[in-house]
Amino acid sequence: MKKQLYWAFIIFLYQTVCFGQDSLLVRQDTFPSAITTSIVGDRIQFTPIIRPLMPIPGGRQAFYTYLWDFGDGSFSTAEKPEHQYQQVGEYDVSLYVVNNYDNGPRPKKPKTKVKVESKLASIVPIPNSFEDHFFKSNGIFQIFKNADAVPGEDMSLVIGVKPLTKKGKIILLTNEKLINPNGFIVANQSQYYQERLIPVVNPKELQTLWAHVNGVSITQSGSPDYGNREELSFKDREAISFFTNLIDGYKTVSQYEIEGELASSQFSIVNLDISPDMLADTNAIVTVTGIYLAEGEGENPVIHKLDIPIIKSHDPNKMSLRPALLDYRLQFKKKKLTYKVQFQNDGEGDAKDIRLEMFFPEQVDVQSFKLLNLYPQCDSCLTETDLGCYTYEFKGEHQINFHFKGIALPGTASPTLTDQDSSKGFIRFTLQSHKKLQNKSLASYTDIFFDKNDPIRTNKSVARFRPGLSPFVSIGLHTPTKPEDDELGKLTKGLTIGLGIAPIAPYRKPYWQIELFASTFGNNMSQSFANRRGEIQAPDEKGNLVYQTYNAVDSTAKKAYVSLQIPVQIRYNFTRYLSAGVGALVKTNLNYKNQQQLTYQLMNADGTQRPYTVDVKTAKEPRSALLLSPLVDLNIGRAYLGPALGLRYHFDKIYKNNLNLYLMWRL
């Protein structure tokens, strides 16, 4: 009695503190969570003492979900489970609690010790509802999650297997390379069967496991189970290729050995920390894959894939998307997007009429809708009056309405509910994007109607393009356009070649671009001195050097330069085929050729003239000082990826106007 009064006082004090202030300021759970026990017949009943729920104002009814670890390899998801131990001893009991539709912080994980005496121990195992319904997908091997992935929190995976042989191996694949390769971190694992999860440093070493595999069974689930099962057959080296490609899709590969009696259920719990970096992938769906391989000839592997949405809060009504990260370079054809809309009835009675009004961006073709699976499982309606079925319709170009008619989805508050998953429903479907996508986010959402209640709007499920850089190359002509009366001489055209980099395919926003550019040009000068007279030693008709008179001199000089430039500009793509930029470049000119000649007009004895040309040894000019030049640039062609024609103008103090006409290719 005193203990009950104590806990009543604690709850009252906690409510006074928490509900008397802004709940947004209370992010750390300070409630002293605990577990109480009582004896019910020959079993022990466990009761959680956790903080009161903090419903979101105007939101759905808040509730907790539970995962009990009884310390002996048995688990339960009931709120107040009863458990019978098989052996005498002390056991560490833990409770993992997840708050749904709740404004408060996640409750702390309470623990307790129980001492089991002989009168409470039973040699005959008595499975609970959780274990009875665990192997829904294939009856052999499955993975269960206690929560969706919230960045910065943790979650637990229960891995269950009914061994086909006395020994075997389980391989766990986490952290898909396409999403966030460092999202899940293994914190710890239970060891009720001496299992020990070991990282696989070199996954190629696993290839020997598949040498004699001739088939595999594959199932996939989310919450609840999808009901998908696929059987594949292999010949020659197909199995090695299949499993190598599967494992190569993950950054983290771990394995552990199992040993036990045939068909006797074994459960292991793996606790994962969720990196805050996964916040960038919110509303994406990641897949954790498990492979069970029994030791012995003739036994083929069993694969189970578990879809885990990345979310910001534990709201059972959500919309998720896979893949959430797209690669702009690889969209040579229409992209297939897999959506999942899931919902949960949090009332006491059954939900009989559920309507999903789904809204999609213009880049997605709603007419390409293809249903994969759904729960509650039912067939499509044949007539408007049919019940216990589903219909869907397209409304405009961006909306799909999906309607469950005359079903019975139980509520979480129902006193007869034994399986939390039975109160959840979902649809999985694919849509195709239009062939030419702009590099911008694809945001979708759903309004969920339960019977005649007001709609619940889900999160926005967003697919975005992977950030990246786009290198490019260019080649063209350089044309300096100096005024004719300029004393520098005649400037000649040259070639240009360049390398550059910019963000990949930005859509309607300014972006930077930087290049390393080289161009060649020449400067030809000539000058005549008609009245210059003198003598010069030159060969006569017989080839002898003699002094001869000249009465005029012509001077010519040919200089060649390479201009090294670093242009930096801010650009904007107006359309797919037109972009422009402004900026500046820093350049220096290198003189790599400097030829000068003097031509003397020699006087012959008969009064005629003959030219005599002499090469003048001239040193190359030193590198010019750095010049800062403003520039403008125009591209016509593929503004995002591919070829385009470019025209660039820049001005400098020495050579005045400069034009570059070039062909470029963005990669």
C-alpha positions as CSV (number, residue, x, y, z in Angstrom):
1,M,0.0,0.0,0.0
2,K,2.8,2.4,0.9
3,K,4.5,1.6,-2.4
4,Q,1.3,2.4,-4.4
5,L,0.9,5.7,-2.5
6,Y,4.6,6.5,-3.2
7,W,4.1,6.1,-7.0
8,A,0.8,8.0,-6.9
9,F,2.7,10.9,-5.3
10,I,5.5,10.8,-7.9
11,I,3.0,10.9,-10.8
12,F,1.1,13.8,-9.2
13,L,4.3,15.7,-8.7
14,Y,5.5,15.0,-12.3
15,Q,2.2,16.2,-13.7
16,T,2.3,19.4,-11.7
17,V,5.8,20.2,-12.9
18,C,5.4,19.2,-16.6
19,F,1.9,20.3,-17.4
20,G,2.4,23.6,-15.5
21,Q,5.0,24.9,-18.0
22,D,5.6,24.9,-21.7
23,S,6.2,21.3,-22.7
24,L,8.5,22.4,-25.5
25,L,11.0,23.4,-22.8
26,V,11.0,20.0,-21.2
27,R,13.0,17.8,-23.5
28,Q,14.8,15.5,-21.1
29,D,12.7,13.0,-19.2
30,T,13.2,13.5,-15.5
31,F,10.5,11.1,-14.4
32,P,12.0,8.1,-12.4
33,S,10.7,5.3,-14.6
34,A,10.5,1.9,-12.9
35,I,9.1,-1.6,-13.1
36,T,7.0,-3.2,-10.5
37,T,6.3,-6.9,-10.2
38,S,3.6,-9.1,-8.7
39,I,2.9,-12.8,-8.5
40,V,-0.1,-14.1,-10.5
41,G,-0.4,-17.8,-10.0
42,D,2.9,-19.3,-11.1
43,R,3.8,-16.3,-13.3
44,I,5.3,-12.9,-12.7
45,Q,3.4,-9.9,-13.9
46,F,5.4,-6.8,-14.9
47,T,3.8,-3.3,-14.6
48,P,5.6,-0.2,-16.1
49,I,5.8,3.1,-14.1
50,I,6.5,5.8,-16.6
51,R,5.6,9.4,-17.0
52,P,2.1,10.4,-18.0
53,L,1.5,11.0,-21.7
54,M,1.5,14.6,-22.9
55,P,-1.1,14.7,-25.8
56,I,-0.5,17.2,-28.6
57,P,-3.2,19.9,-28.3
58,G,-5.8,19.2,-30.9
59,G,-4.0,16.0,-32.0
60,R,-4.7,12.3,-31.8
61,Q,-4.9,10.2,-28.7
62,A,-1.4,9.6,-27.4
63,F,-0.3,6.1,-26.4
64,Y,2.8,4.0,-25.6
65,T,4.2,1.0,-27.3
66,Y,6.3,-1.5,-25.4
67,L,9.1,-4.0,-25.9
68,W,9.9,-6.1,-22.8
69,D,13.2,-8.0,-22.5
70,F,12.7,-10.6,-19.7
71,G,16.4,-11.4,-19.4
72,D,16.1,-15.0,-20.5
73,G,15.7,-14.6,-24.3
74,S,12.0,-14.0,-24.2
75,F,10.2,-10.8,-25.2
76,S,6.8,-9.2,-25.2
77,T,5.0,-6.1,-26.6
78,A,2.1,-6.2,-24.1
79,E,1.7,-3.3,-21.7
80,K,1.5,-5.4,-18.5
81,P,2.8,-8.9,-19.6
82,E,2.9,-12.0,-17.5
83,H,5.9,-14.3,-17.9
84,Q,6.9,-17.7,-16.6
85,Y,10.6,-18.5,-16.3
86,Q,11.9,-22.0,-17.0
87,Q,14.9,-21.9,-14.6
88,V,15.6,-20.7,-11.1
89,G,17.8,-17.7,-10.9
90,E,18.1,-13.9,-11.1
91,Y,17.1,-12.1,-14.3
92,D,17.6,-8.5,-15.5
93,V,14.4,-7.2,-17.0
94,S,14.4,-4.1,-19.3
95,L,11.6,-2.2,-20.9
96,Y,11.9,-0.2,-24.2
97,V,9.1,2.4,-24.4
98,V,8.1,4.5,-27.4
99,N,5.7,7.4,-27.1
100,N,3.3,8.0,-30.0
101,Y,1.4,11.3,-30.7
102,D,3.1,12.6,-27.6
103,N,4.6,16.0,-26.9
104,G,7.0,14.9,-24.2
105,P,10.5,13.5,-24.3
106,R,11.0,9.8,-24.8
107,P,10.7,7.9,-21.5
108,K,13.8,6.5,-19.9
109,K,14.4,2.8,-20.1
110,P,13.5,1.2,-16.8
111,K,15.2,-1.9,-15.5
112,T,14.7,-4.3,-12.6
113,K,15.9,-7.6,-11.2
114,V,13.7,-10.5,-10.5
115,K,14.6,-13.6,-8.4
116,V,12.8,-16.7,-9.6
117,E,12.4,-19.5,-7.1
118,S,11.6,-23.1,-7.8
119,K,7.9,-22.7,-7.3
120,L,7.8,-20.1,-10.1
121,A,10.0,-22.0,-12.6
122,S,8.5,-24.3,-15.2
123,I,10.5,-26.6,-17.5
124,V,7.8,-26.4,-20.2
125,P,8.1,-23.1,-22.1
126,I,5.0,-21.0,-22.4
127,P,5.2,-18.7,-25.4
128,N,3.5,-15.3,-25.3
129,S,1.5,-13.6,-28.0
130,F,4.5,-11.7,-29.4
131,E,6.5,-14.9,-29.9
132,D,3.5,-16.8,-31.3
133,H,3.0,-14.3,-34.1
134,F,6.6,-13.3,-34.7
135,F,7.4,-15.5,-37.7
136,K,4.6,-14.1,-40.0
137,S,6.6,-13.8,-43.1
138,N,8.2,-17.2,-43.7
139,G,8.0,-19.2,-40.4
140,I,11.7,-19.4,-40.1
141,F,13.5,-16.1,-39.9
142,Q,12.3,-12.5,-39.3
143,I,13.4,-9.1,-37.9
144,F,11.1,-6.9,-35.8
145,K,11.6,-3.2,-34.9
146,N,10.2,-1.6,-31.8
147,A,10.2,1.9,-33.3
148,D,10.9,3.9,-36.5
149,A,14.2,5.7,-36.8
150,V,14.3,9.1,-35.1
151,P,17.7,10.8,-35.6
152,G,19.5,11.2,-32.3
153,E,17.5,8.5,-30.5
154,D,17.9,4.7,-30.4
155,M,15.9,1.7,-31.5
156,S,15.9,-2.0,-31.0
157,L,15.8,-4.9,-33.5
158,V,14.5,-8.3,-32.4
159,I,16.0,-11.0,-34.7
160,G,14.2,-14.3,-34.5
161,V,15.1,-17.6,-36.0
162,K,13.8,-21.2,-35.9
163,P,17.0,-23.1,-36.8
164,L,16.8,-25.6,-39.7
165,T,20.0,-27.3,-38.5
166,K,21.9,-27.3,-35.2
167,K,24.3,-24.7,-36.3
168,G,24.0,-21.7,-38.6
169,K,25.0,-18.1,-39.3
170,I,23.1,-14.8,-39.4
171,I,24.4,-11.9,-41.4
172,L,23.0,-8.4,-40.6
173,L,23.2,-5.7,-43.3
174,T,22.7,-2.1,-42.1
175,N,23.5,1.4,-43.5
176,E,22.6,1.4,-47.1
177,K,25.2,3.2,-49.2
178,L,22.5,5.1,-51.1
179,I,21.0,6.7,-48.0
180,N,23.3,7.6,-45.1
181,P,26.2,5.2,-44.8
182,N,26.7,6.0,-41.1
183,G,23.1,6.2,-39.9
184,F,22.9,3.2,-37.6
185,I,25.5,2.4,-35.0
186,V,25.4,-1.0,-33.2
187,A,25.3,-0.2,-29.5
188,N,25.0,-3.7,-28.0
189,Q,23.4,-7.1,-28.4
190,S,21.9,-9.6,-26.1
191,Q,23.8,-12.9,-25.6
192,Y,21.2,-15.3,-24.3
193,Y,22.5,-17.9,-26.8
194,Q,26.1,-16.9,-26.6
195,E,25.6,-14.9,-29.9
196,R,28.2,-12.2,-30.6
197,L,27.7,-9.8,-33.4
198,I,31.1,-9.4,-35.2
199,P,31.8,-6.8,-38.0
200,V,32.8,-8.2,-41.3
201,V,35.8,-6.2,-42.4
202,N,36.1,-7.7,-45.8
203,P,32.7,-8.7,-47.2
204,K,34.3,-10.5,-50.1
205,E,35.3,-13.2,-47.7
206,L,31.7,-14.2,-47.5
207,Q,31.6,-15.3,-51.2
208,T,32.6,-18.8,-50.3
209,L,29.3,-19.2,-48.4
210,W,27.3,-19.0,-51.6
211,A,29.3,-21.5,-53.7
212,H,26.8,-24.3,-53.3
213,V,23.6,-22.3,-52.9
214,N,20.9,-23.1,-55.5
215,G,18.0,-21.0,-54.2
216,V,16.9,-18.4,-51.7
217,S,13.6,-17.4,-50.1
218,I,13.1,-13.6,-49.7
219,T,10.4,-11.9,-47.6
220,Q,10.0,-8.2,-46.7
221,S,8.0,-6.4,-44.0
222,G,7.5,-3.0,-42.6
223,S,4.8,-2.4,-40.0
224,P,2.7,-4.6,-40.3
225,D,4.0,-7.4,-42.5
226,Y,3.8,-6.9,-46.3
227,G,3.0,-10.5,-47.1
228,N,5.6,-10.5,-49.8
229,R,7.5,-13.7,-50.5
230,E,9.9,-14.4,-53.4
231,E,11.6,-17.6,-54.3
232,L,14.7,-17.5,-56.5
233,S,16.7,-20.3,-58.1
234,F,20.3,-20.1,-59.1
235,K,22.7,-22.0,-61.3
236,D,26.4,-21.8,-61.9
237,R,27.8,-18.7,-60.2
238,E,24.4,-16.8,-60.1
239,A,24.2,-17.2,-56.3
240,I,27.6,-15.6,-55.7
241,S,26.7,-12.7,-58.0
242,F,23.3,-12.2,-56.3
243,F,24.6,-12.1,-52.7
244,T,27.7,-10.1,-53.6
245,N,25.5,-7.4,-55.2
246,L,23.2,-7.5,-52.2
247,I,26.0,-7.1,-49.7
248,D,27.8,-4.4,-51.7
249,G,24.8,-2.2,-51.3
250,Y,25.5,-1.8,-47.6
251,K,28.4,-0.2,-45.7
252,T,28.0,-2.1,-42.4
253,V,28.1,-5.9,-42.6
254,S,28.0,-8.0,-39.3
255,Q,27.5,-11.6,-38.5
256,Y,27.0,-14.0,-35.6
257,E,26.8,-17.7,-35.1
258,I,23.8,-19.6,-33.8
259,E,23.5,-23.0,-32.2
260,G,20.4,-24.7,-30.9
261,E,17.7,-27.3,-31.2
262,L,15.8,-27.6,-34.5
263,A,12.7,-25.5,-34.8
264,S,13.2,-24.0,-31.3
265,S,12.8,-20.3,-31.5
266,Q,15.8,-18.1,-30.7
267,F,15.5,-14.4,-30.2
268,S,18.3,-11.8,-30.1
269,I,17.9,-8.1,-29.5
270,V,20.3,-5.7,-31.2
271,N,20.2,-2.1,-30.0
272,L,21.0,0.6,-32.6
273,D,21.9,4.2,-32.0
274,I,20.6,6.5,-34.7
275,S,23.0,9.2,-35.9
276,P,21.7,12.8,-35.9
277,D,23.1,13.0,-39.5
278,M,20.1,11.0,-40.6
279,L,17.9,14.1,-40.1
280,A,18.8,15.0,-43.7
281,D,17.1,11.8,-44.8
282,T,13.8,12.3,-42.9
283,N,10.8,10.5,-44.4
284,A,13.0,8.2,-46.4
285,I,12.7,4.5,-46.0
286,V,15.9,2.5,-45.2
287,T,16.1,-1.2,-45.4
288,V,17.9,-3.5,-42.9
289,T,18.5,-6.9,-44.4
290,G,19.1,-10.2,-42.5
291,I,20.4,-13.4,-44.0
292,Y,20.0,-16.7,-42.2
293,L,22.2,-19.5,-43.5
294,A,21.8,-23.0,-42.0
295,E,24.9,-25.1,-41.8
296,G,24.6,-28.2,-43.8
297,E,24.2,-29.4,-47.4
298,G,21.0,-28.7,-49.2
299,E,19.9,-25.9,-46.9
300,N,19.4,-22.6,-48.8
301,P,19.5,-19.1,-47.2
302,V,16.5,-17.2,-46.0
303,I,16.5,-13.5,-46.4
304,H,14.3,-11.0,-44.6
305,K,14.2,-7.3,-45.4
306,L,12.8,-4.8,-42.9
307,D,11.8,-1.4,-44.1
308,I,12.4,1.4,-41.5
309,P,11.1,4.9,-42.1
310,I,13.3,7.8,-40.9
311,I,11.0,10.2,-39.0
312,K,11.2,13.3,-36.8
313,S,8.7,12.0,-34.2
314,H,6.8,8.9,-33.4
315,D,3.6,9.5,-35.4
316,P,2.1,6.3,-36.8
317,N,0.4,8.2,-39.6
318,K,3.1,9.0,-42.1
319,M,4.1,9.0,-45.7
320,S,7.5,7.6,-46.7
321,L,9.4,7.3,-50.0
322,R,12.2,5.2,-51.5
323,P,14.6,6.2,-52.9
324,A,14.7,9.5,-51.0
325,L,18.0,10.5,-52.7
326,L,18.2,10.6,-56.4
327,D,21.2,10.8,-58.7
328,Y,20.7,13.5,-61.3
329,R,23.3,12.0,-63.7
330,L,21.5,8.6,-63.8
331,Q,18.0,9.8,-64.9
332,F,18.3,8.6,-68.5
333,K,14.8,7.2,-68.2
334,K,11.7,7.5,-66.0
335,K,12.5,7.0,-62.3
336,K,10.4,4.5,-60.3
337,L,9.5,5.8,-56.9
338,T,8.1,3.5,-54.1
339,Y,5.7,5.2,-51.7
340,K,4.3,3.9,-48.4
341,V,1.4,5.6,-46.6
342,Q,0.8,4.1,-43.2
343,F,-1.9,4.9,-40.7
344,Q,-3.1,3.7,-37.3
345,N,-6.6,3.7,-35.7
346,D,-6.1,5.2,-32.2
347,G,-9.7,4.9,-31.2
348,E,-11.6,2.3,-29.2
349,G,-13.9,1.0,-32.0
350,D,-13.1,-0.3,-35.4
351,A,-12.5,2.1,-38.3
352,K,-14.7,1.0,-41.2
353,D,-14.1,3.7,-43.8
354,I,-10.6,5.0,-44.4
355,R,-9.8,7.4,-47.2
356,L,-6.3,8.5,-48.3
357,E,-6.1,11.7,-50.3
358,M,-2.6,11.8,-51.7
359,F,-1.0,14.8,-53.3
360,F,2.1,14.6,-55.5
361,P,4.4,17.1,-57.3
362,E,4.1,17.9,-60.9
363,Q,7.3,15.9,-61.7
364,V,5.4,12.7,-60.9
365,D,3.0,10.9,-63.2
366,V,0.1,9.9,-61.1
367,Q,-1.4,7.8,-64.0
368,S,1.5,5.4,-63.5
369,F,0.1,4.3,-60.1
370,K,0.8,0.6,-59.4
371,L,-0.4,-0.9,-56.1
372,L,2.2,-3.3,-54.6
373,N,0.4,-4.4,-51.4
374,L,-1.8,-3.2,-48.6
375,Y,-3.2,-3.8,-45.2
376,P,-6.0,-4.6,-44.3
377,Q,-5.7,-7.0,-47.2
378,C,-8.7,-6.9,-49.4
379,D,-9.7,-7.0,-53.1
380,S,-10.7,-4.1,-55.3
381,C,-14.4,-3.2,-55.4
382,L,-16.3,-4.4,-58.4
383,T,-19.3,-2.1,-57.9
384,E,-20.0,1.1,-56.0
385,T,-22.0,-0.8,-53.4
386,D,-19.3,-3.4,-52.6
387,L,-17.9,-3.5,-49.0
388,G,-14.7,-5.0,-47.6
389,C,-12.7,-3.8,-50.6
390,Y,-10.8,-0.8,-51.9
391,T,-11.1,1.7,-54.8
392,Y,-8.9,4.5,-56.1
393,E,-9.4,7.4,-58.5
394,F,-7.3,10.1,-60.0
395,K,-8.3,13.6,-59.3
396,G,-6.6,16.1,-61.5
397,E,-3.0,15.7,-62.5
398,H,-1.5,15.6,-59.0
399,Q,-3.9,13.7,-56.7
400,I,-4.9,10.1,-56.0
401,N,-7.7,9.2,-53.7
402,F,-7.5,5.7,-52.2
403,H,-10.5,4.4,-50.3
404,F,-10.9,1.4,-48.0
405,K,-14.6,0.6,-47.8
406,G,-16.4,-1.5,-45.2
407,I,-13.3,-2.8,-43.4
408,A,-12.7,-3.3,-39.7
409,L,-9.4,-1.8,-38.5
410,P,-9.3,-2.2,-34.6
411,G,-8.3,0.7,-32.4
412,T,-5.4,0.9,-30.1
413,A,-7.7,1.7,-27.2
414,S,-9.8,-1.5,-27.8
415,P,-9.7,-3.7,-24.6
416,T,-9.6,-6.8,-26.8
417,L,-6.5,-5.7,-28.9
418,T,-3.6,-8.2,-28.5
419,D,-1.4,-7.2,-31.4
420,Q,-0.5,-3.5,-31.9
421,D,0.2,-4.2,-35.6
422,S,-3.4,-5.2,-36.2
423,S,-4.4,-1.5,-35.6
424,K,-2.1,-0.3,-38.3
425,G,-2.8,-0.2,-42.0
426,F,-0.8,0.8,-45.1
427,I,-0.6,0.9,-48.8
428,R,2.6,0.5,-50.8
429,F,2.7,1.6,-54.4
430,T,5.0,2.9,-57.2
431,L,4.8,5.9,-59.4
432,Q,7.0,7.0,-62.2
433,S,8.5,10.4,-62.6
434,H,8.4,12.2,-65.9
435,K,11.4,11.6,-68.0
436,K,13.0,15.1,-67.7
437,L,13.2,16.1,-64.1
438,Q,14.3,19.4,-62.8
439,N,16.8,19.4,-59.9
440,K,14.4,20.3,-57.2
441,S,12.8,18.4,-54.3
442,L,9.7,16.2,-54.9
443,A,7.4,16.7,-51.9
444,S,4.2,14.6,-51.3
445,Y,1.7,14.3,-48.5
446,T,-1.5,12.6,-47.6
447,D,-4.7,13.6,-45.8
448,I,-6.1,10.6,-43.9
449,F,-9.8,10.3,-43.1
450,F,-11.0,7.8,-40.5
451,D,-14.7,7.4,-41.0
452,K,-16.3,10.8,-40.5
453,N,-13.5,12.4,-38.5
454,D,-11.5,15.4,-39.6
455,P,-8.5,14.5,-41.8
456,I,-5.0,13.9,-40.4
457,R,-2.3,15.4,-42.6
458,T,0.9,13.4,-42.7
459,N,4.4,14.7,-42.9
460,K,5.8,15.8,-46.3
461,S,7.6,12.9,-47.9
462,V,10.4,14.5,-49.9
463,A,12.7,13.0,-52.5
464,R,15.7,15.2,-53.3
465,F,18.6,15.0,-55.6
466,R,22.0,14.0,-54.1
467,P,24.2,17.1,-53.8
468,G,27.1,16.9,-56.1
469,L,29.5,18.7,-58.4
470,S,29.5,18.8,-62.2
471,P,32.9,19.0,-63.9
472,F,33.0,20.3,-67.4
473,V,35.5,20.7,-70.3
474,S,35.6,23.3,-73.0
475,I,37.4,24.1,-76.2
476,G,37.1,27.0,-78.6
477,L,38.5,30.1,-80.2
478,H,40.0,33.2,-78.6
479,T,39.5,36.5,-80.5
480,P,41.1,39.7,-79.1
481,T,39.4,42.7,-80.7
482,K,41.8,45.6,-80.3
483,P,41.1,48.9,-82.1
484,E,42.8,49.2,-85.5
485,D,44.7,52.4,-84.6
486,D,46.1,50.8,-81.4
487,E,49.9,51.1,-81.4
488,L,50.3,47.5,-80.1
489,G,50.1,46.0,-83.6
490,K,47.8,43.4,-85.0
491,L,46.4,40.8,-82.6
492,T,45.8,37.3,-83.9
493,K,43.2,34.7,-83.0
494,G,44.1,31.5,-81.0
495,L,42.7,28.4,-79.3
496,T,41.1,28.1,-75.9
497,I,40.8,25.1,-73.6
498,G,39.4,24.9,-70.1
499,L,38.4,22.8,-67.2
500,G,35.8,23.8,-64.6
501,I,33.5,22.7,-61.9
502,A,30.1,23.9,-60.6
503,P,27.2,22.4,-58.5
504,I,25.2,19.8,-60.5
505,A,22.2,21.1,-62.3
506,P,20.9,23.8,-60.0
507,Y,17.3,24.8,-60.6
508,R,16.2,28.4,-60.6
509,K,18.8,29.6,-58.1
510,P,22.2,31.3,-58.5
511,Y,25.2,29.1,-58.3
512,W,29.0,29.5,-58.5
513,Q,31.3,28.3,-61.2
514,I,35.1,28.2,-61.2
515,E,37.5,27.3,-64.1
516,L,41.1,27.0,-65.1
517,F,41.3,28.4,-68.6
518,A,44.1,28.7,-71.1
519,S,44.0,30.6,-74.4
520,T,46.6,31.5,-77.0
521,F,46.9,34.7,-79.1
522,G,49.5,36.5,-81.1
523,N,50.7,40.0,-81.7
524,N,52.2,40.9,-85.1
525,M,54.0,44.2,-85.5
526,S,55.5,45.8,-88.6
527,Q,57.2,49.2,-89.2
528,S,58.9,50.8,-92.2
529,F,61.8,53.3,-92.1
530,A,61.9,54.6,-95.7
531,N,64.6,57.3,-95.2
532,R,67.0,55.4,-93.1
533,R,70.4,55.0,-94.8
534,G,73.7,53.3,-93.9
535,E,76.0,50.4,-94.6
536,I,75.7,46.8,-93.5
537,Q,78.0,43.8,-94.1
538,A,76.1,41.4,-96.4
539,P,77.0,38.7,-99.0
540,D,77.5,39.8,-102.6
541,E,76.6,37.8,-105.7
542,K,79.5,35.5,-105.1
543,G,78.7,35.0,-101.4
544,N,81.5,37.1,-100.0
545,L,80.7,39.4,-97.1
546,V,81.2,43.0,-98.2
547,Y,79.9,46.3,-96.9
548,Q,76.9,47.4,-98.9
549,T,74.7,50.5,-98.8
550,Y,71.0,50.4,-97.9
551,N,68.5,53.2,-98.2
552,A,65.5,51.8,-96.3
553,V,64.7,49.3,-93.4
554,D,61.6,47.3,-92.6
555,S,61.1,45.9,-89.1
556,T,58.7,43.0,-88.3
557,A,58.0,41.2,-85.0
558,K,55.9,38.2,-84.3
559,K,55.0,37.4,-80.6
560,A,52.9,34.5,-79.3
561,Y,51.4,34.2,-75.9
562,V,49.4,31.8,-73.7
563,S,47.0,33.4,-71.3
564,L,46.4,31.5,-68.1
565,Q,43.1,32.5,-66.5
566,I,41.0,31.6,-63.4
567,P,37.5,32.8,-64.1
568,V,35.0,32.9,-61.2
569,Q,31.4,33.7,-61.8
570,I,27.8,33.6,-60.5
571,R,25.5,31.9,-62.9
572,Y,21.8,31.4,-63.4
573,N,19.9,28.9,-65.5
574,F,16.9,30.6,-67.0
575,T,15.6,27.5,-68.8
576,R,16.9,24.0,-69.7
577,Y,18.7,25.5,-72.6
578,L,19.8,29.0,-71.6
579,S,22.1,30.2,-68.8
580,A,24.2,33.3,-68.1
581,G,26.8,34.4,-65.7
582,V,28.8,37.4,-64.5
583,G,32.0,37.5,-62.7
584,A,35.7,38.2,-63.0
585,L,38.9,36.5,-63.9
586,V,42.5,36.8,-62.9
587,K,45.0,36.2,-65.7
588,T,48.6,36.4,-66.6
589,N,50.2,36.2,-70.0
590,L,53.3,34.1,-70.8
591,N,55.4,35.0,-73.9
592,Y,56.5,31.7,-75.4
593,K,57.6,33.0,-78.9
594,N,59.3,36.3,-79.8
595,Q,60.7,36.6,-83.3
596,Q,62.0,39.9,-84.8
597,Q,63.4,40.5,-88.3
598,L,65.0,43.5,-90.0
599,T,64.8,43.7,-93.8
600,Y,67.4,46.1,-95.4
601,Q,66.8,47.5,-98.9
602,L,70.3,47.2,-100.5
603,M,71.4,49.3,-103.5
604,N,72.8,47.4,-106.5
605,A,75.3,48.9,-108.9
606,D,72.7,49.4,-111.5
607,G,70.5,51.4,-109.1
608,T,68.0,48.7,-108.3
609,Q,67.2,47.5,-104.8
610,R,67.3,44.0,-103.3
611,P,66.0,43.0,-99.9
612,Y,68.3,41.4,-97.3
613,T,66.7,40.0,-94.2
614,V,68.4,39.5,-90.8
615,D,67.0,37.7,-87.8
616,V,67.4,39.7,-84.6
617,K,68.0,37.7,-81.5
618,T,65.4,38.9,-79.0
619,A,64.8,37.6,-75.4
620,K,61.3,36.5,-74.4
621,E,59.2,38.9,-72.4
622,P,58.8,38.2,-68.7
623,R,55.5,36.9,-67.3
624,S,53.0,39.8,-67.2
625,A,51.6,41.1,-64.0
626,L,48.3,39.7,-62.8
627,L,45.3,41.3,-64.5
628,L,41.8,41.4,-63.0
629,S,39.1,41.5,-65.7
630,P,35.3,41.6,-65.5
631,L,33.4,39.1,-67.6
632,V,30.0,38.1,-68.9
633,D,29.2,34.7,-70.2
634,L,26.3,33.1,-72.1
635,N,25.5,29.4,-72.7
636,I,23.0,28.1,-75.2
637,G,22.4,24.3,-75.1
638,R,22.1,21.9,-72.3
639,A,22.2,24.1,-69.2
640,Y,22.3,21.2,-66.7
641,L,24.2,18.3,-68.2
642,G,25.5,17.8,-71.7
643,P,26.8,20.0,-74.5
644,A,26.4,23.7,-74.9
645,L,27.7,26.6,-77.0
646,G,29.3,29.4,-75.0
647,L,30.2,33.0,-75.7
648,R,32.3,35.0,-73.2
649,Y,33.5,38.6,-73.2
650,H,36.1,40.0,-70.8
651,F,37.9,43.3,-70.8
652,D,41.4,44.1,-69.7
653,K,43.5,47.3,-69.7
654,I,46.2,46.1,-72.1
655,Y,44.4,44.1,-74.8
656,K,41.0,45.8,-74.3
657,N,38.2,43.6,-75.6
658,N,38.4,39.8,-75.6
659,L,35.9,37.3,-77.0
660,N,35.8,33.5,-76.5
661,L,33.6,31.3,-78.5
662,Y,33.7,27.7,-77.2
663,L,32.0,24.4,-77.0
664,M,31.5,22.9,-73.6
665,W,30.3,19.6,-72.1
666,R,29.0,19.3,-68.5
667,L,29.5,15.9,-67.0
